């Protein structure tokens, strides 16, 4: 089935032609699979979530029919609550086929559907961009460090249809900051007088300057939210799966930065309350893990700081490889990477 490009797909293609034309062909090739991946996630949600405008569900040969408020019918393949591979290429709304999640959601005409459709459109387009930037098949991409393993997770959340929804991020910014494109990100530092900061845990000397606390700031945050704050040069870091959490290139604690935009379904700033409770929550989780006789480890929060603003805050977290015995050949992998192991 031929599917015309959506507004978000066209927009990403146009910007990509300007900033990274070498990826344009790979992006176009990745669109079909990305559409199916997002549509599969959406169909799973429609099939299982308690939605007020879905008034009934009927098993039909080879699939499922949803009975919609107002008399409409939506039909698709038998849903799998656990499968992560895309298996939905199209669904039928009152007999009409839809192969793009955004166009389906717009056609459903449900409350808040228009805004959600735009997010789904961006999710599919950005997922195709994420896949376009991967090494060619057959190239050795063996990961050695924990951050390299995390950067191999390309498709984002395995079940959320907004797995690659990144409103507010341009194509150039995704290429510069998103982990699947394997950039090195230069974090900045914002100096705040200590009496104007809330600090919990152990904030290191290297992030202090006399009577000032140096708060690591993501460059996207510096450009879009902290426009009037002077930002010093900081340090290079590798973005992890969460995008706003990074592993410093010279080692040490991972840094969770504030990022005041919505990624997937949540705004990624850091609340003042979470800084206030960071040490207590970390200690509580560690105490629970100790009951399991070493079978479970918690990456502890080492320090947290905020200028009493969710837009200017950071958390320092213990890197997970601290619990691996490198001499014994142990390594730490994110669970999502296990499916890609030989």
C-alpha positions in Angstrom: 0.0 0.0 0.0 1.4 3.4 -1.0 1.5 5.8 1.9 2.1 9.5 1.1 4.6 11.3 3.4 3.1 12.9 6.4 3.9 16.5 7.5 6.5 15.5 10.1 8.1 13.0 7.6 8.4 15.7 5.0 9.8 18.2 7.5 12.4 15.8 8.7 13.4 14.9 5.2 13.7 18.6 4.2 15.9 19.4 7.2 18.0 16.3 6.8 18.7 17.3 3.2 20.2 20.5 4.6 22.2 19.3 7.6 23.1 15.6 6.8 22.2 14.8 3.1 24.3 11.6 3.3 21.5 10.1 5.5 18.6 11.1 3.3 18.3 7.9 1.3 18.6 5.7 4.4 15.9 7.9 6.1 13.5 7.3 3.2 14.2 3.6 3.3 13.6 3.5 7.0 10.1 5.1 6.9 8.1 2.0 6.2 9.5 0.1 9.1 9.2 3.1 11.5 5.6 3.6 10.5 4.8 -0.1 11.3 6.7 0.1 14.6 4.7 3.1 15.8 1.4 1.7 14.5 2.1 -1.6 16.3 2.6 0.2 19.6 -0.6 2.2 19.0 -2.6 -0.9 18.1 -1.5 -2.6 21.3 -2.6 0.4 23.3 -6.0 0.5 21.6 -6.5 -3.2 22.0 -5.7 -3.3 25.8 -6.1 0.1 27.4 -9.4 1.1 29.0 -10.4 3.9 26.6 -13.7 5.5 27.2 -14.5 5.7 23.5 -13.9 2.0 22.9 -17.2 0.4 24.0 -16.5 -3.2 23.0 -13.9 -5.6 21.7 -14.7 -8.7 19.6 -12.4 -11.5 18.6 -12.7 -12.1 14.8 -11.0 -14.6 12.6 -7.3 -13.7 12.6 -7.7 -10.5 14.6 -9.6 -8.1 16.8 -12.5 -5.7 16.2 -12.9 -2.6 18.4 -16.5 -1.2 18.7 -16.2 2.6 18.9 -18.5 5.1 20.5 -20.8 6.4 17.8 -20.9 3.1 15.9 -17.5 3.0 14.2 -15.4 -0.2 13.9 -11.7 -0.6 14.0 -10.2 -3.9 12.9 -6.6 -5.2 13.1 -4.5 -8.3 13.7 -4.6 -10.3 16.9 -2.8 -8.1 19.4 0.2 -9.3 21.3 0.7 -7.6 24.7 4.4 -8.5 24.8 5.8 -8.6 21.3 8.2 -5.8 20.4 8.8 -6.6 16.8 6.4 -4.6 14.5 3.6 -6.8 13.2 1.0 -4.2 12.3 1.2 -2.7 8.8 -2.4 -1.5 8.6 -5.7 -1.5 10.4 -9.2 -0.9 9.0 -11.4 2.0 10.3 -14.9 1.4 9.0 -13.3 -0.6 6.1 -10.7 2.0 5.2 -7.1 1.0 5.6 -4.6 3.1 7.6 -0.9 2.4 7.7 0.2 5.5 9.6 -0.6 5.9 13.3 -0.9 9.7 13.0 -3.5 9.5 10.2 -5.4 6.8 12.1 -5.6 8.9 15.3 -6.7 12.0 13.4 -9.4 10.0 11.6 -10.8 8.6 14.9 -11.8 12.1 15.9 -11.6 11.4 19.7 -10.9 14.0 22.4 -7.3 15.3 22.3 -6.7 13.1 19.3 -5.4 15.9 17.1 -2.5 16.8 19.4 -1.7 13.1 19.9 -1.7 12.5 16.2 0.9 15.2 15.7 3.1 13.5 18.3 2.7 10.1 16.6 3.6 11.7 13.3 6.8 13.0 14.9 7.5 9.7 16.6 7.5 7.8 13.3 9.5 10.4 11.5 12.1 10.6 14.3 12.3 6.8 14.6 13.1 6.6 10.9 15.8 9.2 11.5 17.2 7.1 14.4 17.3 4.0 12.3 18.9 5.8 9.3 21.9 6.7 11.4 22.9 3.2 12.3 26.0 1.4 10.9 25.5 -0.6 7.7 24.5 -4.3 8.2 27.6 -6.5 8.6 29.8 -3.7 10.0 31.4 -4.6 13.4 29.6 -2.6 16.0 30.8 -4.5 19.1 30.2 -2.5 22.2 32.8 -2.3 24.9 31.6 0.2 27.4 28.2 0.5 29.2 27.5 3.7 27.3 28.2 2.1 24.0 25.7 -0.7 24.9 23.1 1.9 25.8 23.6 3.7 22.5 22.8 0.5 20.6 19.1 0.8 21.8 17.8 2.6 18.7 14.0 2.3 18.9 13.3 3.9 22.2 10.4 2.7 24.5 9.4 -0.8 23.3 5.6 -0.3 24.0 4.9 3.5 24.0 3.7 4.8 20.6 5.6 8.0 21.3 8.8 6.1 21.4 10.6 8.8 19.4 8.4 11.8 20.0 10.8 14.7 20.6 8.9 18.0 20.2 11.2 21.0 20.3 14.2 19.1 18.9 15.3 19.9 15.4 16.9 17.3 13.2 20.3 19.0 13.7 19.8 18.8 17.5 18.8 15.1 17.4 22.0 14.3 15.4 24.0 16.4 17.9 22.5 15.0 21.2 20.6 11.8 20.7 22.4 8.6 21.8 21.5 6.5 18.8 23.6 8.9 16.6 26.6 8.4 19.0 27.7 12.0 19.4 30.0 13.5 22.1 28.0 16.2 23.9 29.7 19.2 25.5 28.0 19.8 28.8 28.1 23.4 30.2 28.3 24.6 33.7 26.1 27.3 35.3 27.6 28.9 38.4 25.1 29.6 41.2 25.8 31.1 44.6 25.7 28.3 47.2 23.2 30.1 49.3 20.8 30.2 46.3 21.1 26.4 45.8 19.6 23.3 47.4 22.3 20.6 47.5 21.8 17.1 48.9 24.3 14.3 49.1 28.0 14.8 48.3 28.5 17.5 45.7 32.1 17.2 44.4 34.8 19.9 44.6 35.3 19.8 40.9 31.8 21.2 40.5 32.4 24.0 43.0 34.1 27.3 42.5 34.6 29.1 45.7 31.2 30.0 47.1 29.4 28.9 43.9 27.9 25.6 42.9 28.6 24.6 39.3 25.4 22.9 37.9 25.9 20.9 34.7 23.6 22.0 32.0 22.7 20.2 28.8 23.4 22.3 25.7 19.8 22.0 24.5 18.7 23.4 27.8 21.3 26.2 27.6 20.1 27.2 24.2 16.3 27.0 24.7 15.6 27.5 28.4 18.6 29.1 30.2 19.0 31.9 27.6 19.9 34.5 30.1 22.2 32.4 32.2 26.0 32.6 31.5 27.2 29.1 30.8 30.8 28.1 31.2 32.6 25.4 29.3 32.2 22.1 31.1 33.1 18.6 30.0 32.5 16.1 27.2 30.0 13.3 27.8 28.3 10.4 26.0 24.5 10.5 26.0 22.8 7.4 27.4 19.4 5.9 26.5 17.6 8.6 28.5 19.2 11.3 26.3 19.5 13.8 29.2 21.6 11.4 31.3 25.2 11.2 30.1 28.4 9.4 31.0 31.4 11.8 31.2 34.1 10.9 28.7 36.8 10.9 31.4 34.7 8.6 33.6 33.1 9.2 36.9 29.4 9.5 38.0 26.7 9.7 35.3 25.1 13.1 35.1 21.3 13.6 34.8 20.6 17.0 33.4 17.4 19.0 33.3 15.8 19.1 29.8 12.6 21.1 29.8 10.9 19.4 26.9 8.6 16.4 26.6 10.3 13.2 25.5 8.0 10.2 25.0 5.3 11.3 27.4 7.1 13.2 30.2 8.7 16.6 30.6 12.3 15.9 31.5 13.1 18.7 33.9 14.1 17.9 37.5 11.8 19.0 40.2 13.0 20.8 43.3 11.2 18.1 45.4 13.2 15.3 43.7 16.4 17.0 44.6 15.3 17.5 48.2 14.5 13.8 48.5 17.2 12.4 46.3 19.6 11.2 49.1 16.8 9.7 51.2 15.2 7.9 48.3 18.6 6.5 47.2 19.4 5.3 50.7 16.0 3.6 51.0 16.4 1.8 47.7 19.9 0.7 48.7 18.6 -0.6 52.0 16.0 -2.7 50.1 18.6 -4.1 47.7 20.8 -5.2 50.6 18.1 -7.6 51.7 18.8 -9.7 48.5 22.3 -10.7 49.5 24.1 -9.0 46.6 21.7 -10.2 43.9 20.4 -6.7 43.1 22.4 -3.5 43.0 21.1 0.1 43.0 23.0 2.8 41.2 23.1 5.3 44.1 22.5 9.0 43.8 25.7 10.5 45.0 24.8 14.2 44.9 22.0 16.5 43.6 21.7 20.2 43.2 19.2 22.7 42.1 19.0 26.5 41.9 15.4 26.1 43.2 14.2 25.7 39.6 13.3 22.5 37.7 15.1 24.1 34.7 18.4 24.4 36.4 19.3 21.2 38.3 21.4 18.1 38.0 21.8 14.7 39.7 25.1 12.7 39.9 24.5 9.0 39.9 26.8 6.1 40.4 27.7 4.4 37.1 26.4 0.8 36.9 29.8 -0.6 35.9 31.0 0.1 39.5 29.4 -3.3 40.4 31.1 -5.3 37.6 34.3 -7.2 38.3 36.3 -6.1 35.2 39.2 -8.4 36.1 36.8 -11.4 36.0 35.4 -10.3 32.6 32.1 -9.0 34.0 30.3 -6.3 32.2 27.1 -4.4 32.6 24.5 -4.3 29.9 21.1 -2.6 29.7 18.3 -5.2 29.6 17.1 -3.8 26.3 20.4 -4.8 24.7 20.1 -8.5 25.6 17.8 -9.1 22.6 20.6 -8.1 20.2 23.2 -10.5 21.6 24.3 -13.5 19.4 
